[in-house]
Amino acid sequence: MTMGIHPYDGVSYQDEKRDAENLKLFGEVNPVADVIGHAVQNFGFSVAQVDHMNPELNRLHLQAIWETERRLQTDINLLAYILIPITLNGEIVSYSERAHSTLFGYDLDAVGEDAYMAQIKQDKILEYTVGGTLDNLVTPKTVEPYSQADAENFEIDYATLEQYLGFFAGCKIFVADPGAEIDLLAAVGRFDLIQEYLEFLRGRFDTVISSVHHGGITIPLIEEQGIDFDGYIVPINQPGMYMFPTQDRVVDAVRNTNKPVIAIKPMAGGRYLGEKAFEYVLNDVGVESVMFGMGTIEQVTETATAARNVLGLSS
């Protein structure tokens, strides 16, 4: 079990009001360290996800981890999310609207419009991430996707990447996690850049796994190309939220890989709670590990107890 970084960076997967409450609640080190300490001391957690994309809150989160280590005289292993700075003509495009449009088309082409639209219309996490309404979705009809000619000019900005890695100076990184921009590179066929990036990280870190948000397509493509990540991080939950292009395709990809898979969003952003959430990801789908966020001591107790019960561990 891995401690996720949300909601310590303000992300609730619920709504703006809850985000604001999180930002206020977790704006100091000690409250966060109290929660992390409870998870470590009473429920056996030893791995925490860390990030660099929201520098102020992410640094506070790191400080809370260090404070917990100091208090408990223990080590917490860090799983570091590292954004891939993909550039086109010198501009970072990793989270651009055209990238989202390209990925929308990627999914649509894979499963057809009916199946894909049925998937996303029930996805409350997706609705949250696009500002509270699916009317804000970026699609090839609203924004031009990247062409193959564009993709041939994609590069990875290693100078910017060094800045990202500098955020983790002084940290002992247990696992490096290339960002979910792997999906974009796979969508446009730039497997050479994925391999190049993987080799770069292997020169720095012992274990490199990849976040994949479009796992139903990206995982099989990566493996067909012989790209050898040590594992994957994939959204998996019983309601099927954030599982692209469809829940069935993601489950098939996860079951057919021989790499370890860490399931994220197992509780569908707080919408599918209790032991049933972990029974689905651990027993029905059969992942090797699970990562989830816990914002309060009470949430740690409730959620970690449910996960440990499914794993057959006493609390």
C-alpha positions in Angstrom: 0.0 0.0 0.0 1.3 3.4 -1.0 0.2 6.8 0.4 -1.0 9.0 -2.4 -0.3 12.7 -2.5 -3.9 13.9 -2.8 -5.5 15.7 -1.0 -2.4 17.4 0.5 -1.9 19.3 -2.8 -5.5 20.6 -2.7 -6.9 18.0 -5.1 -10.2 16.4 -3.9 -11.6 15.0 -7.1 -14.9 16.3 -5.7 -15.4 20.0 -6.3 -13.8 23.5 -5.9 -15.3 23.9 -2.4 -13.6 20.7 -1.2 -10.4 21.8 -2.9 -10.4 25.0 -1.0 -11.0 23.2 2.3 -8.0 20.9 1.6 -5.8 23.9 0.8 -6.7 25.4 4.1 -6.5 22.2 6.1 -3.1 21.1 4.7 -1.4 24.4 4.5 1.0 23.6 7.4 3.5 20.8 8.0 2.3 19.5 11.3 -1.3 18.5 10.3 0.0 16.6 7.3 2.8 14.9 9.4 0.2 13.9 12.0 -1.8 12.0 9.3 1.2 10.5 7.6 2.6 9.4 11.0 -0.7 7.7 11.9 -0.6 5.8 8.6 3.0 4.7 9.2 2.9 3.9 12.9 -0.5 2.2 13.1 -1.1 0.8 9.6 2.4 -0.1 8.3 2.7 2.3 5.4 6.3 2.7 4.2 5.9 4.3 0.8 4.6 7.8 -0.1 4.0 9.4 -3.5 5.7 12.8 -4.0 5.4 15.3 -6.8 7.0 18.5 -8.1 4.2 20.1 -10.2 2.8 22.3 -7.4 6.1 23.5 -5.8 4.8 25.2 -2.7 2.4 22.4 -1.5 4.6 19.6 -2.8 7.6 21.0 -0.8 5.4 21.3 2.2 4.4 17.6 1.7 8.1 16.6 1.5 8.7 18.5 4.7 5.9 16.7 6.4 7.4 13.3 5.3 10.7 14.3 6.7 9.1 15.5 10.0 7.3 12.1 10.2 10.6 10.3 9.7 12.2 12.5 12.5 9.4 11.8 14.9 9.2 8.1 14.4 12.9 7.5 13.7 12.0 5.6 10.5 12.4 5.9 6.7 9.6 6.5 4.3 10.3 5.4 0.7 9.5 7.9 -1.9 7.7 7.2 -5.2 8.4 10.3 -7.3 6.1 11.5 -10.1 8.3 13.2 -12.7 6.6 15.2 -15.5 7.9 14.6 -19.0 8.6 18.0 -20.6 7.6 17.2 -24.2 8.3 20.2 -26.4 7.3 21.3 -29.9 9.3 24.1 -31.4 10.7 24.9 -28.0 7.3 25.1 -26.2 6.3 22.5 -23.6 3.1 20.8 -24.8 2.7 18.0 -22.2 -0.6 19.5 -20.8 -1.7 21.5 -23.8 -5.2 21.5 -25.2 -3.9 19.9 -28.4 -2.4 17.1 -26.3 -5.8 16.5 -24.7 -7.4 16.6 -28.1 -4.9 14.1 -29.5 -5.6 11.7 -26.6 -9.4 12.0 -27.1 -9.0 11.0 -30.7 -6.6 8.2 -29.7 -9.3 6.7 -27.5 -12.1 7.3 -29.9 -10.3 5.6 -32.7 -9.6 2.6 -30.5 -13.1 1.8 -29.4 -15.5 3.8 -31.5 -17.7 6.8 -30.5 -20.5 5.0 -28.9 -18.4 3.0 -26.4 -16.1 5.9 -25.7 -18.9 8.4 -25.1 -20.7 5.9 -22.8 -17.5 5.6 -20.8 -16.9 9.3 -20.3 -20.4 10.4 -19.7 -20.5 8.5 -16.3 -17.0 9.7 -15.3 -17.2 12.1 -12.4 -13.5 12.3 -12.0 -13.1 13.4 -15.6 -15.9 15.9 -15.1 -14.0 17.3 -12.1 -10.7 17.6 -14.0 -12.3 19.6 -16.8 -13.9 22.1 -14.5 -17.1 20.6 -13.3 -18.9 19.9 -16.6 -18.2 17.7 -19.6 -19.1 20.6 -21.8 -15.5 21.7 -21.3 -14.0 18.5 -22.9 -11.4 19.2 -25.4 -11.9 17.1 -28.5 -10.6 17.0 -32.1 -13.8 18.8 -33.1 -13.0 21.8 -30.8 -9.1 21.8 -30.9 -6.8 20.6 -33.6 -4.9 17.5 -32.5 -1.2 17.0 -33.2 -0.5 15.7 -36.6 2.1 13.1 -37.5 4.3 15.9 -38.8 4.0 17.7 -35.4 4.8 14.5 -33.6 8.0 14.0 -35.6 9.2 17.2 -34.2 8.5 16.4 -30.5 11.5 16.5 -28.3 12.1 16.0 -24.5 13.6 19.1 -22.9 16.3 17.5 -20.6 17.4 20.9 -19.3 13.9 21.5 -17.9 13.8 17.9 -16.7 17.0 18.5 -14.7 15.1 21.4 -13.0 12.3 19.0 -12.1 14.7 16.5 -10.7 16.4 19.2 -8.7 13.1 19.6 -6.8 13.9 16.2 -5.2 17.5 17.1 -4.2 18.3 15.5 -0.9 15.5 12.9 -1.3 16.1 9.2 -1.5 13.9 8.2 -4.4 12.7 4.6 -4.1 10.8 4.5 -7.4 10.8 7.0 -10.3 7.5 7.4 -12.1 7.6 9.1 -15.6 4.5 11.1 -15.9 1.4 10.1 -17.8 2.7 12.0 -20.9 3.8 8.5 -21.9 0.2 8.2 -23.2 0.8 11.1 -25.6 4.1 9.8 -26.9 2.4 6.4 -27.5 -0.6 8.0 -29.2 1.6 9.6 -31.8 4.0 6.7 -32.1 7.1 8.3 -30.6 8.3 5.1 -28.9 11.8 6.2 -29.5 11.3 9.1 -27.1 9.8 6.8 -24.5 12.8 4.5 -24.7 15.2 7.4 -24.6 13.5 8.8 -21.5 13.4 5.4 -19.8 17.1 5.0 -20.4 17.8 8.4 -19.0 15.9 7.7 -15.8 17.5 4.2 -15.4 20.8 6.1 -15.2 19.5 7.8 -12.1 17.1 5.4 -10.4 17.1 1.7 -9.7 13.3 1.3 -10.4 11.3 3.1 -13.1 7.6 2.5 -13.5 5.2 4.5 -15.6 1.9 6.2 -14.9 -0.5 5.4 -17.7 -4.0 7.0 -17.9 -5.0 5.4 -21.2 -3.8 1.9 -20.1 -6.2 0.0 -22.3 -4.2 1.1 -25.3 -0.9 2.3 -24.1 0.2 -0.7 -22.1 -0.2 -3.2 -25.0 1.5 -0.8 -27.4 4.5 -0.3 -25.0 4.9 -4.0 -24.6 4.6 -4.7 -28.3 7.5 -2.2 -28.8 9.6 -4.1 -26.2 9.9 -1.1 -23.9 10.7 -2.5 -20.5 9.3 -0.5 -17.6 9.5 -2.2 -14.2 5.7 -1.7 -13.7 2.7 0.6 -14.3 0.5 2.9 -12.3 -3.0 2.8 -13.6 -6.4 4.3 -12.5 -8.6 1.3 -11.6 -11.9 1.3 -9.8 -15.2 -0.5 -9.9 -17.2 2.4 -11.3 -14.7 2.6 -14.2 -13.8 6.3 -13.7 -10.7 7.6 -15.4 -10.2 4.2 -17.0 -9.5 5.0 -20.7 -10.5 4.2 -23.4 -13.0 1.9 -21.5 -13.0 0.0 -18.3 -12.9 -3.4 -20.1 -9.9 -2.5 -22.2 -8.0 -1.3 -19.1 -8.8 -4.5 -17.1 -7.7 -6.7 -20.0 -4.4 -4.8 -20.4 -3.7 -5.1 -16.7 -4.5 -8.8 -16.5 -2.4 -9.5 -19.6 0.8 -7.7 -18.6 3.5 -9.6 -16.7 4.6 -6.4 -15.0 3.4 -5.3 -11.5 0.6 -2.8 -11.5 -0.2 -0.2 -8.8 -3.9 0.8 -8.9 -4.7 4.4 -8.3 -8.1 6.1 -7.7 -9.4 2.7 -6.3 -12.1 4.6 -4.5 -13.2 6.6 -7.5 -12.2 9.9 -5.9 -14.1 9.2 -2.7 -17.2 7.8 -4.5 -16.8 4.1 -3.9 -15.6 3.4 -0.4 -14.9 0.5 2.0 -13.7 -3.0 1.5 -15.6 -3.4 -1.8 -13.3 -0.9 -3.4 -10.2 -2.9 -2.5 -11.8 -6.2 -3.3 -12.4 -5.0 -6.8 -8.8 -3.8 -7.6 -6.9 -6.5 -5.6 -9.1 -9.5 -6.1 -11.3 -9.0 -9.1 -8.7 -7.2 -11.3 -5.7 -8.7 -9.5 -3.2 -5.8 -9.2 -0.1 -6.2 -7.1 -0.4 -2.9 -5.2 -2.7 0.0 -4.5 -2.1 3.8 -3.9 -4.7 6.0 -2.3 -4.9 9.4 -0.6 -6.1 9.9 3.0 -6.6 13.4 4.2 -7.4 12.9 7.9 -6.6 10.5 10.7 -10.1 9.3 10.6 -9.8 8.6 6.8 -6.5 6.8 7.4 -8.2 4.5 10.0 -11.2 3.8 7.9 -9.6 3.3 4.5 -6.4 1.5 5.6 -8.4 -0.9 7.8 -10.6 -1.7 4.8 -7.6 -2.3 2.6 -5.8 -4.4 5.2 -8.9 -6.5 5.8 -9.0 -7.4 2.1 -5.3 -8.2 2.2 -5.9 -10.5 5.2 -3.8 -8.3 7.5 -4.7 -7.5 11.1 -4.7 -3.8 12.0 
